[in-house]
Amino acid sequence: MPVEVAWAQGRRVEYSIGWPADERTWAALAKAREAHWTPGLTAAADADEQAQVLELTCWWPAGVRIIARRVPRSVGEQAELGADPNWRYGAFVTDAATGQVQRLDARHRTQAHVEPTSRS
């Protein structure tokens, strides 16, 4: 058995991959109701007074969960053409079958890091 597979046996491995709101995300968000947004959490699991999260799973294929997050734009922050003038949106996919939406969002944000440039 390959070392990588042997290492993972008996462990629960889950993933989450995020992206800025795109056309498909906007289409799903348009179907959601304002009342479905719930307060987000900080990385320390405290209530985040600014952030809101929403599960969009019902508009995606089975077997994955899609979670959207929005935060108010900073004072003076200009939205891109066609974007919401009041909120910044993002979304991520996870294969976590269980878990509260707010906690999955907080976990994703604490572990999501992308290098802006490649290292040689």
C-alpha positions in Angstrom: 0.0 0.0 0.0 1.4 3.5 -0.9 2.7 5.5 2.1 0.2 8.3 1.4 -2.8 6.0 1.5 -1.5 4.1 4.6 -1.1 7.4 6.4 -4.7 8.4 5.7 -6.3 5.1 6.8 -8.3 5.5 9.9 -8.3 9.2 9.7 -11.0 11.5 8.5 -9.8 13.6 5.6 -12.0 16.5 4.4 -11.3 19.3 2.0 -12.6 22.8 1.3 -11.8 25.0 -1.7 -12.8 28.6 -2.0 -13.4 31.1 -4.7 -14.7 34.6 -5.2 -18.3 34.8 -6.1 -18.7 33.9 -9.8 -21.7 33.6 -12.2 -22.9 30.3 -10.8 -22.5 31.6 -7.2 -24.5 34.8 -8.1 -27.3 32.6 -9.7 -27.6 30.6 -6.5 -27.4 33.6 -4.3 -30.3 35.2 -6.3 -32.5 32.2 -5.3 -31.7 32.5 -1.6 -33.8 34.5 0.8 -32.4 37.3 3.0 -33.8 35.5 6.1 -31.6 32.5 5.4 -28.3 34.3 6.1 -27.0 33.6 9.6 -24.3 35.3 11.6 -20.8 34.1 11.0 -18.1 33.2 13.5 -14.6 34.4 14.0 -11.6 32.0 13.9 -11.9 31.8 17.7 -15.6 30.7 17.4 -17.0 34.0 18.7 -19.9 35.7 17.0 -18.7 37.9 14.1 -21.0 40.9 14.1 -20.2 41.7 10.5 -20.0 38.4 8.6 -23.0 36.3 7.5 -23.0 32.8 6.0 -25.5 30.8 4.0 -25.5 27.2 2.7 -26.1 27.0 -1.1 -25.9 23.2 -1.4 -29.3 22.7 -2.8 -28.2 24.3 -6.1 -25.1 22.2 -6.6 -24.5 18.4 -7.3 -25.0 15.9 -4.5 -22.0 14.9 -2.3 -20.7 18.4 -1.7 -21.7 21.4 0.4 -21.4 25.0 -0.9 -21.2 27.7 1.7 -21.3 31.4 0.9 -20.0 34.2 3.1 -20.5 37.9 2.9 -19.0 40.8 4.8 -19.8 44.5 4.5 -17.6 46.5 2.2 -15.2 48.9 4.0 -16.1 52.6 4.0 -14.9 54.0 0.7 -14.3 50.5 -0.8 -15.6 50.5 -4.4 -17.3 47.4 -5.8 -16.3 46.0 -9.1 -18.7 46.7 -12.0 -21.8 44.6 -11.5 -20.9 43.5 -8.0 -23.0 44.2 -4.9 -22.2 47.7 -3.7 -22.7 46.9 0.0 -21.2 43.4 0.5 -18.1 41.3 -0.5 -19.0 37.7 -1.3 -17.0 34.5 -1.4 -17.9 30.8 -1.4 -16.3 27.5 -0.9 -17.0 23.8 -1.4 -16.4 21.1 1.1 -17.0 17.4 1.3 -17.8 17.6 5.0 -21.1 15.7 5.3 -21.8 17.1 8.8 -21.1 20.3 10.6 -22.7 23.6 11.4 -22.3 26.0 8.5 -20.8 28.7 10.7 -18.1 26.3 12.0 -17.2 25.0 8.6 -16.8 28.6 7.4 -14.5 29.5 10.3 -12.5 26.3 9.8 -12.1 27.0 6.1 -10.9 30.6 6.6 -8.3 29.5 9.2 -6.9 26.9 7.0 -7.2 28.6 3.6 -3.9 30.0 2.4 -2.8 30.6 -1.1 0.7 31.8 -2.1 0.4 34.9 -4.3 3.5 34.0 -6.2 5.3 30.7 -6.9 8.6 30.1 -5.1 11.6 29.0 -7.1 
